[in-house]
């Protein structure tokens, strides 16, 4: 495979992006599909934000460019990239610049109700940031609903198992013809808190 491709998995906080991303990776591994995984929400984690980069977009792009260059040097041509707003036009542009010209993007927007996202966040945020995360999640959900491109595949996560959601996402990529080779359902749990990821 010569063309670079990236699967963008977006969605509000509490929707399960990271958990689904790792299960997508597990299913791709089961189907012997070469790929790399990047948790985009961590690419810009620096405090305080650089004075000339208040939204941390420049440092995110620089970090993704460097990480992808390392993967590409090993012959990798597929990336699973999870980030809250990665399907928005400006984020897609950043990813395309970081990964080089002619990258094919597959855009997936995971959705969840306020109640579902709130329940998941309450189980995840054990420190002091729960209230802020709840407010931010609701705001990002509205933003994504309004601005996500029409060609982004919207995948509802309420009341579904990780394996089923990931199978729908993997199918959208066309990377694993015939689907995953028998994922172990004993390792799957209702979306919320995932198992420990491994590449």
Secondary structure, DSSP 4 states (H G I P E B T S, - for coil): --S-EEEEEE--TTS-HHHHHHHHHHHHHHTT---EEEEGGGTT--SSPPTT-TTSHHHHHHHHHHHHHHHHHTT--EEEEE-TTTTSHHHHHHHHHHH-TT-EEEEEEEE--HHHHHHHHHHH--SS-HHHHHHHHHHHHHHHHHHS-TTSEEEE-TT-BHHHHHHHHHHHHT-STT--S---GGG--BTTSPPPP--
